[in-house]
Amino acid sequence: MLKVGDKAPAFQGIDQNGNTVSLDKFKGQKLILYFYPKDNTPGCTAEACDFRDQYQSLLAKGFAVVGVSADSEKSHAKFSNKFNLPFPLIADTEHQVLNAYEAYGEKKLYGKTYMGVIRKTFVINSEGVIEQIIEKVDTKAPSAQILALS
């Protein structure tokens, strides 16, 4: 079980533009690594758009933003273009990053149990250590939630 103070698991994935994104690329800056269930769904769209709307102020405070879901690069590209998202979205179709961050597992909906992406956000400091884990994400204001805890 990952906890605050742990070294963040190393990751590498391909984003919506075909670029390789890894934890190493963010050494020296804080990283908001957020996991979301699916492109173009209401909660995930609200969350991504809040990060987009607050992106410049997050950058000014030293944060980078990376989203991760199990959707494909093509799905991420459409989602990113549709909503003008200025940050990378990792296509983790094999669940490697999701599993490393314990963001894939059993979920319940309407009494049914199934496997899926668990919405959560990690704030990783400039040394690669987990500073915050937000498990009850406010999809309408995730950046305010992070800044309130920083």
HELIX and SHEET records of a PDB file:
HELIX    1   1 LEU A   23  PHE A   26  5                                   4    
HELIX    2   2 PRO A   42  ASP A   53  1                                  12    
HELIX    3   3 TYR A   55  ALA A   60  1                                   6    
HELIX    4   4 GLU A   73  PHE A   83  1                                  11    
HELIX    5   5 GLN A   96  ALA A  100  1                                   5    
HELIX    6   6 PRO A  142  LEU A  149  1                                   8    
SHEET    1   A 2 GLN A  12  ILE A  14  0                                        
SHEET    2   A 2 THR A  20  SER A  22 -1                                        
SHEET    1   B 5 LEU A  89  ALA A  91  0                                        
SHEET    2   B 5 PHE A  63  SER A  69  1                                        
SHEET    3   B 5 LYS A  30  PHE A  35  1                                        
SHEET    4   B 5 LYS A 120  ILE A 124 -1                                        
SHEET    5   B 5 ILE A 130  ILE A 134 -1                                        
SHEET    1   C 2 TYR A 104  LEU A 109  0                                        
SHEET    2   C 2 LYS A 112  VAL A 117 -1                                        
END                                                                             
